[in-house]
Amino acid sequence: MHEVFINYRTGDGDKTAALIDEELKRRFGRDRVFRASRSITPGEAFPDKLLTTVRRASLLLAVVGPDWTNFRSRLDNPEDWVRKEIEEAFTCEVPVVPILDGRKTARLDKAALPDALSRLADLQSVPFDTQDAETGLRRVGDLVADLVPGLTDLTDLTRAEENASPGSVTNSIDDMSGTAVQSRDFTGDVGGTVIKDAHGPVHTGGGSIYQNSRHVSGGRHFSGSGMTYFEGDNHGGVQHRYDAPERCGDDGR
C-alpha cells in the first residue's frame, strides 16, 4: 500500500520530487511511496489511480517550486491535477505537508491561491534547500517516519545486519543454572560452566568420568568428585582435581 503520495508539477519541482521519491523508496520501500510518473504503469487509467491512491494515503507531500503560484491559470482550473490531488487529500482528511523547493520559494500566501487551496497557506511547510539536498532529504525522511509511524525504516534493519559480523552468535542469559555452551559472545549472569572452542571430549560436573582414548591403552576412568577432563591437544596449563565424594553432614536423625 502506498502510504506517502508525492504531489508535484512537471517543470516546477519535479526534480526535487524525484529526489524525495528515491530517498523515501530507499528508506521505506518502493511500494510505500507513490509518484505518478513512476508508479502508474503504461496502459493504466491514471485518473482513477491518482484519486484512489490519494484517498488511501497516510500523507501527501506537496512539492511547491519557485514558480508554483505563477501557474495561477492552472491552479484556478478545477481539472488541474495538482489541484485535484490536494483537494482530494483535504476532502479525505489526509495530512498535507508543503515542501518548499529552493531558497527562493517563499511560504504560500492565501492571496496567491484559489479558495479551494487557500488552506495550504495555513499549513506548516518544510524548506528544501537544493544546495544541501542531503540534509533536506534526511529531514523529509524523518518527517515521514514521524507522521506515518506504521512504516518500517529499512535503513535501521540494514544497519543492524551490517553490525552483526557473519556467523556471529550473541545470546543474553539471565539467572541460569547449569551448563552453557557458547561459540562466541554472551551477556548476563551464568551460574554454571561455559565451554568455548573446545577441541576433543569435555566432561564437567560431579560424578564418575570414563573416557575412551586412542592415545591411552584401555582408556581412562576417574571416580570421585570430578571437575573437568580434557582429552586431546591442549594449549596452556590445565589442572584437574578428583577428590573423594563429599559426605552429607549428620542431620540429627
C-alpha positions in Angstrom: 0.0 0.0 0.0 1.2 3.5 -0.9 1.4 5.4 2.4 3.1 8.6 1.0 1.8 10.4 -2.0 4.1 12.9 -3.7 2.3 15.8 -5.4 4.3 17.9 -7.9 4.0 19.9 -11.1 6.1 19.0 -14.1 8.6 21.8 -14.8 8.4 23.2 -11.3 9.6 21.0 -8.5 9.5 17.7 -10.4 13.3 17.1 -10.0 13.0 17.6 -6.2 10.0 15.3 -6.2 12.1 12.6 -7.9 14.9 13.0 -5.3 12.4 12.7 -2.5 10.9 9.7 -4.1 14.3 7.9 -4.4 15.1 8.7 -0.8 11.8 7.5 0.6 11.9 4.4 -1.5 15.4 3.6 -0.1 14.3 4.2 3.4 10.8 2.7 3.5 10.4 0.6 0.3 9.2 1.4 -3.2 5.7 0.1 -2.6 5.2 2.6 0.2 5.7 5.7 -1.9 3.7 7.0 -4.9 4.9 9.3 -7.6 2.8 9.4 -10.7 5.5 9.2 -13.4 7.0 6.1 -11.7 4.1 4.4 -10.1 1.5 4.4 -12.8 2.2 1.7 -15.3 1.6 2.0 -19.1 -2.0 1.4 -20.0 -3.3 2.1 -16.5 -6.1 4.6 -16.2 -4.4 7.4 -14.4 -7.4 9.4 -13.2 -8.7 6.5 -11.1 -5.3 5.6 -10.0 -4.4 9.1 -8.8 -7.6 9.7 -6.8 -7.8 6.2 -5.3 -4.2 6.4 -4.1 -4.7 9.8 -2.6 -7.7 8.6 -0.7 -5.8 5.6 0.8 -2.6 7.5 1.6 -1.5 8.4 5.1 0.4 11.6 3.9 0.6 13.9 0.9 3.8 15.8 0.3 3.0 18.8 -2.0 6.3 19.9 -3.7 6.0 23.7 -4.2 8.5 25.1 -6.7 9.5 28.7 -7.1 7.0 29.3 -9.9 4.2 27.2 -8.3 1.9 30.2 -7.7 2.8 31.7 -11.1 0.7 28.9 -12.7 -2.4 30.6 -11.4 -4.3 29.9 -14.5 -3.8 26.2 -13.9 -4.5 26.4 -10.2 -7.8 28.2 -11.0 -8.8 25.2 -13.2 -10.8 22.6 -11.2 -9.5 20.0 -13.6 -5.8 20.7 -12.9 -4.3 17.5 -11.5 -2.0 19.2 -9.0 -5.0 21.0 -7.6 -7.3 17.9 -7.7 -4.9 15.7 -5.8 -4.6 18.3 -3.0 -8.3 18.9 -2.9 -8.9 15.2 -2.7 -6.5 14.9 0.2 -8.3 17.8 2.0 -11.7 16.1 1.4 -10.5 12.7 2.8 -8.6 14.4 5.7 -5.2 13.1 4.5 -2.5 15.2 6.1 -0.8 17.5 3.6 2.7 19.0 4.1 4.0 21.6 1.6 7.7 21.1 0.6 9.2 24.5 -0.4 11.6 23.7 -3.2 14.6 26.0 -3.3 15.8 29.0 -1.3 13.8 31.4 -3.4 10.5 29.7 -2.7 8.6 31.6 0.0 5.7 30.4 2.2 2.4 30.3 0.4 0.2 33.3 0.5 -3.6 32.9 0.6 -3.9 35.9 -1.8 -2.0 33.9 -4.5 -4.1 30.8 -4.2 -7.6 29.9 -5.3 -10.1 29.5 -2.5 -10.1 25.7 -2.8 -6.3 25.7 -2.0 -6.2 28.6 0.5 -5.8 26.1 3.3 -2.3 25.3 2.1 -1.1 28.7 3.4 -2.1 27.8 6.9 -0.1 24.5 6.9 3.4 24.3 8.4 5.8 23.9 5.4 9.2 22.3 5.2 12.0 24.2 3.3 14.1 22.1 1.0 17.5 23.7 0.0 18.6 22.2 -3.3 22.1 23.3 -2.5 22.1 20.9 0.5 19.9 18.1 -0.8 21.3 15.5 1.6 20.1 17.5 4.7 16.7 18.2 3.0 16.2 14.5 2.2 17.0 13.4 5.7 14.6 16.0 7.1 11.8 14.9 4.8 12.5 11.2 5.6 12.5 11.9 9.4 9.2 13.8 9.0 7.6 10.9 7.1 8.8 8.5 9.8 7.1 10.7 12.5 3.9 11.2 10.7 3.4 7.7 9.4 4.5 5.5 12.3 3.5 2.3 10.7 6.3 2.5 8.2 9.3 0.3 8.7 12.6 2.1 8.4 14.7 -0.2 6.2 17.9 1.7 7.0 17.7 0.6 10.6 17.4 -3.1 9.5 20.3 -2.7 7.2 22.5 -1.1 9.9 21.7 -3.9 12.3 22.7 -6.5 9.7 25.9 -4.7 9.0 26.8 -4.5 12.7 26.4 -8.3 13.0 29.5 -10.0 11.6 29.0 -13.1 9.5 28.5 -16.2 11.6 28.3 -14.3 14.9 26.1 -15.6 17.7 25.0 -13.3 20.5 22.9 -14.6 23.4 21.6 -13.0 26.6 21.3 -15.4 29.5 19.8 -14.3 32.8 19.9 -16.2 36.1 20.9 -19.5 34.5 21.9 -22.6 36.5 23.5 -25.5 34.7 25.9 -25.6 31.7 26.1 -23.1 28.8 27.9 -23.9 25.6 28.5 -20.8 23.5 30.5 -20.3 20.4 31.1 -16.6 20.7 29.7 -13.8 22.8 27.2 -13.7 25.6 25.9 -11.3 28.2 24.1 -11.9 31.5 24.7 -13.9 34.7 25.8 -17.5 34.1 25.6 -19.9 37.1 27.3 -22.9 35.6 30.1 -23.7 33.2 30.9 -22.1 29.8 32.9 -24.0 27.2 34.3 -22.2 24.3 36.1 -23.6 21.3 36.7 -27.0 22.8 38.7 -29.5 20.7 38.0 -33.0 21.8 35.8 -34.6 24.5 34.9 -32.5 27.6 33.2 -33.6 30.8 32.1 -31.2 33.5 30.3 -31.6 36.8 30.4 -34.2 39.6 30.4 -37.9 39.3 32.5 -40.6 37.8 34.2 -40.0 34.5 35.0 -42.6 31.9 36.8 -41.6 28.7 38.0 -43.8 25.9 41.2 -42.6 24.3 43.0 -43.8 21.2 46.2 -42.3 22.8 45.9 -44.3 26.1 45.6 -48.0 26.2 42.4 -49.1 27.7 41.1 -45.6 28.2 40.9 -43.7 31.4 38.4 -44.0 34.3 38.1 -41.4 37.2 35.9 -41.8 40.2 35.0 -39.3 42.8 34.1 -35.6 42.7 35.1 -35.0 39.1 35.8 -31.5 38.0 37.0 -31.2 34.4 38.7 -33.6 32.0 40.2 -32.8 28.6 41.4 -35.5 26.2 43.4 -34.4 23.2 45.5 -31.5 22.3 45.6 -28.6 24.8 47.5 -25.3 24.6 48.2 -23.9 28.1 48.0 -25.4 31.5 45.0 -27.5 32.5 44.6 -28.5 36.1 42.4 -31.4 37.3 41.4 -32.5 40.8 39.4 -35.5 41.7 38.6 -35.9 45.4 36.6 -38.4 47.3 32.9 -37.7 47.3 31.8 -35.3 49.9 29.7 -36.8 52.7 26.5 -35.2 53.8 26.5 -33.8 57.3 24.6 -35.5 60.1 21.1 -34.1 60.1 20.3 -35.4 63.6 18.2 -38.5 62.6 
